[in-house]
């Protein structure tokens, strides 16, 4: 968790950037069952907040292949200023 906090702190300090994206692997509570997910948080200079895209997946270790599951979900909506 410290790595995620450090990454977010670093991104918040990028005042001159046109945008950034921060990806990480995690677990999502999907109806009481833990599901592996990749989440990507994105921001662009003209946005008032970040948007997060969450994609469920099956890790390679489960059945010796990597597989995306279903459609990605987005959290938040970009409201672009000006």
SEMAR-535371 format. One line per field, with one value per residue (C-alpha): x, y, z. Coordinates in Angstrom, 3 decimals, always signed. Example, Ala and Ser with C-alpha at 12.3 -4.5 7.8 and 13.67 -1.06 7.14 Angstrom:
BEGIN
X: (+12.300  +13.670)
Y: (-4.500  -1.060)
Z: (+7.800  +7.140)
This chain:
BEGIN
X: (+0.000  +2.909  +3.876  +0.389  +0.389  +3.874  +2.807  -0.297  +1.725  +4.239  +1.503  -0.148  +3.141  +3.221  +1.720  +3.197  +2.062  -0.596  -1.896  -0.972  -2.153  -1.508  -2.123  -2.121  -3.335  -5.754  -8.823  -12.421  -15.345  -17.665  -20.864  -19.040  -16.322  -12.832  -11.934  -8.536  -8.620  -6.374  -7.297  -6.053  -6.583  -6.257  -6.149  -5.713  -4.914  -8.366  -10.206  -11.657  -11.132  -9.630  -11.379  -10.707  -11.195  -11.431  -10.945  -11.519  -9.021  -7.914  -4.229  -1.853  -1.251  -4.910  -4.976  -1.700  -3.143  -4.057  -7.619  -9.646  -13.133  -16.152  -16.259  -14.228  -16.071  -15.446  -15.680  -16.197  -16.822  -14.562  -15.828  -13.416  -12.921  -13.030)
Y: (+0.000  +2.352  +2.054  +3.165  +6.095  +7.117  +6.901  +9.018  +11.578  +11.815  +12.237  +14.999  +16.911  +16.939  +20.400  +20.973  +17.636  +17.579  +14.323  +11.092  +7.514  +5.253  +1.502  -1.169  -4.662  -5.329  -7.165  -6.060  -7.231  -8.597  -9.702  -11.090  -12.759  -11.302  -10.818  -9.854  -6.466  -4.025  -0.434  +2.584  +6.056  +8.862  +12.629  +15.357  +19.005  +20.266  +17.746  +18.627  +15.097  +11.727  +8.829  +5.196  +2.234  -1.197  -4.399  -7.861  -10.533  -14.098  -14.276  -16.522  -18.646  -19.708  -21.824  -21.084  -18.253  -14.616  -13.601  -10.396  -10.958  -8.951  -5.283  -2.632  -0.447  +3.250  +5.146  +8.876  +11.115  +13.730  +17.267  +19.189  +22.804  +25.616)
Z: (+0.000  +0.576  -3.101  -4.191  -1.753  -2.918  -6.569  -6.010  -4.050  -6.891  -9.503  -7.457  -7.594  -11.431  -11.845  -15.338  -16.834  -19.559  -18.090  -16.402  -15.865  -12.876  -13.272  -10.597  -9.889  -7.073  -5.809  -6.296  -4.178  -6.864  -5.120  -2.075  -4.169  -4.559  -8.229  -9.672  -11.408  -13.190  -12.444  -14.357  -12.914  -15.472  -15.385  -18.007  -17.360  -18.334  -16.107  -12.727  -11.359  -12.252  -13.972  -13.076  -15.412  -13.770  -15.782  -14.272  -15.336  -14.763  -13.780  -15.718  -12.615  -12.446  -15.628  -17.392  -19.458  -18.915  -19.782  -19.542  -18.121  -19.264  -20.139  -18.326  -15.801  -15.402  -12.154  -12.381  -15.345  -16.806  -16.617  -18.783  -17.833  -20.337)
